[in-house]
Amino acid sequence: MKFNHSYVILIIGCMGIMFSSCLKVAKKSIVPTISFKSITLNKNKTATLVISFSDGGGNLFSPSNDTTRRLWANYYYKDTLPPYNYRAICFGTGTDSIKTGYIINKDGLLFDNAPVSGEFSINITDYKPFSNIKSIKYVIYLIDKNNQKSNVIVTPAITVP
């Protein structure tokens, strides 16, 4: 009996198809996700906030000439009176806290339709508008170029000098 190489190739090919059909390619969510990494309090009431991100759609950042605000941070402070809850600063308008938009342009991270992840930082100015404030928090989210809102994160309590 003569050995037939065609059968060996056919069997190996079938096994390859069986194994490859079992593999599942991880699909990245096109909705951006963020997490708090760190905050550094600088002099003159400024701070540097570092955020980790992941975006399966790769459409989170804009070129440096774009002025669209994509990151939003709401500021809360710990009340100095009982029951010591975190409160928004309202200026008689009944609106939620101080909401600040930030531009997060990254020319080197323009990956439309390709997954991207990493970290970026923003500079916060005047994080302590009143001298009696001793603890603050930020509630933060992103909106990508397709208007998809990320998860909302809350920083841990930040003790301020």
Phi, psi and omega in degrees: 000133183267138181282129183253115180292338181297321180293320179297314180296319179296316180295314179298319178297316178296319179296320178298319178294319179298314182291321181290333178286342178277339181284135177244123179281127179294125181263125179281139177291138178278352176274128182294147173235145181227159173212150179287130179255304181192166172220137177241122178275125181256180177290164176061035176059034174247160180214158174242119182255128180250130182234135172270148182216159173213134180216109181293335179276344178066018184246037183276319186260161179236162176296162186298340181271359179274134181251020179287131178276117185251339178251133180237133181231125174261136185259131176229147177236155178277124182299144180271000179243152177303142012268020174061040177278161172280133185233156174274154173268116179243135182255050177077005182262346183077006180276164178290144174002186173280114180253119184241133176263142180236144176267127182238068179281134178218093181303325182281354182240045178261093185237055180308130178069016176229136181301143179215146176209161180160212180224154170214163180234153174232151177260125180257131178253146176052059180286352182228083184289341180232141186292336182276357178284128183242346181212136182226163173218156173237141171250122193230143171209165178241156171230121182279182184294344176262015180061032175267123182275134178286179169297160179257129179245153176238126179292157171294165177301133181247115178282127183248145182289000000 
